């Protein structure tokens, strides 16, 4: 039985770069291959973990209904808050065990069993980032590390890996160590404590859908692959 039993999908963003689609629906509900971005993520995760939590913000009522109908265990209203607000201010702050954290706009193939093993082999750090190789045209926070320990994150100075948007994180342990802030602030505080790690496990495939052009390219690739 898997030891990681919960996941959080971050889905509260406005999705401005996907307007005018996001004038009608929130970004996580944009149609993709007969489903939606968020429904596809939930469907994959329900095979791995029994409890999936989703943060909502923009058009939150619409999105909340959609994710509950698609199997989410709970909804966290983080409207107007930072992407890491829930670590200090929701019931998940009391979860003293690791959970997966993903973003709603990532489409990936990842060996979660191997990822889980790597996390526990590293003695269960407060937070472990899952890296990817840089992809042309997609911005990211570059990761510098000393073995498994992250020493720097930098948006402008390139390295051979950057953040994928996937993490393994223990909310209670992170809350005990850092002050409230967004994820970059949380990571910087953990870096100062040598408590932010990077996984040796990479996604087999990874794409971030952040623009209409990326959505169309992904949809076309999916249709051709059928």
Secondary structure in CASP SS format (residue, H / E / C, confidence):
PFRMAT SS
TARGET T0000
AUTHOR 0000-0000-0000
METHOD secondary structure of the structure
MODEL  1
X C 1.00
X C 1.00
X C 1.00
X C 1.00
X C 1.00
X E 1.00
X E 1.00
X E 1.00
X E 1.00
X E 1.00
X C 1.00
X C 1.00
X C 1.00
X C 1.00
X C 1.00
X H 1.00
X H 1.00
X H 1.00
X C 1.00
X C 1.00
X H 1.00
X H 1.00
X H 1.00
X H 1.00
X C 1.00
X C 1.00
X H 1.00
X H 1.00
X H 1.00
X C 1.00
X E 1.00
X E 1.00
X C 1.00
X C 1.00
X E 1.00
X E 1.00
X H 1.00
X H 1.00
X H 1.00
X H 1.00
X H 1.00
X H 1.00
X H 1.00
X H 1.00
X H 1.00
X C 1.00
X C 1.00
X C 1.00
X C 1.00
X C 1.00
X E 1.00
X E 1.00
X E 1.00
X E 1.00
X E 1.00
X E 1.00
X C 1.00
X C 1.00
X C 1.00
X H 1.00
X H 1.00
X H 1.00
X H 1.00
X H 1.00
X H 1.00
X H 1.00
X H 1.00
X H 1.00
X H 1.00
X C 1.00
X C 1.00
X C 1.00
X C 1.00
X E 1.00
X E 1.00
X E 1.00
X E 1.00
X C 1.00
X C 1.00
X C 1.00
X C 1.00
X C 1.00
X C 1.00
X C 1.00
X C 1.00
X H 1.00
X H 1.00
X H 1.00
X H 1.00
X C 1.00
X H 1.00
X H 1.00
X H 1.00
X H 1.00
X C 1.00
X C 1.00
X C 1.00
X E 1.00
X E 1.00
X E 1.00
X E 1.00
X E 1.00
X E 1.00
X C 1.00
X C 1.00
X E 1.00
X E 1.00
X E 1.00
X E 1.00
X C 1.00
X C 1.00
X H 1.00
X H 1.00
X H 1.00
X H 1.00
X H 1.00
X H 1.00
X H 1.00
X H 1.00
X H 1.00
X H 1.00
X C 1.00
X C 1.00
X C 1.00
X C 1.00
X C 1.00
X E 1.00
X E 1.00
X E 1.00
X E 1.00
X E 1.00
X E 1.00
X C 1.00
X C 1.00
X C 1.00
X C 1.00
X C 1.00
X C 1.00
X C 1.00
X C 1.00
X C 1.00
X E 1.00
X E 1.00
X E 1.00
X E 1.00
X E 1.00
X C 1.00
X C 1.00
X E 1.00
X E 1.00
X E 1.00
X E 1.00
X E 1.00
X E 1.00
X C 1.00
X C 1.00
X C 1.00
X C 1.00
X C 1.00
X C 1.00
X C 1.00
X E 1.00
X E 1.00
X E 1.00
X E 1.00
X E 1.00
X E 1.00
X E 1.00
X E 1.00
X E 1.00
X H 1.00
X H 1.00
X H 1.00
X H 1.00
X H 1.00
X H 1.00
X H 1.00
X C 1.00
X C 1.00
X C 1.00
X C 1.00
X C 1.00
X H 1.00
X H 1.00
X H 1.00
X H 1.00
X H 1.00
X H 1.00
X H 1.00
X H 1.00
X H 1.00
X H 1.00
X C 1.00
X C 1.00
X C 1.00
X E 1.00
X E 1.00
X E 1.00
X C 1.00
X C 1.00
X C 1.00
X C 1.00
X C 1.00
X C 1.00
X E 1.00
X E 1.00
X E 1.00
X E 1.00
X C 1.00
X C 1.00
X C 1.00
X H 1.00
X H 1.00
X H 1.00
X H 1.00
X H 1.00
X H 1.00
X H 1.00
X H 1.00
X H 1.00
X H 1.00
X H 1.00
X H 1.00
X H 1.00
X C 1.00
X C 1.00
END
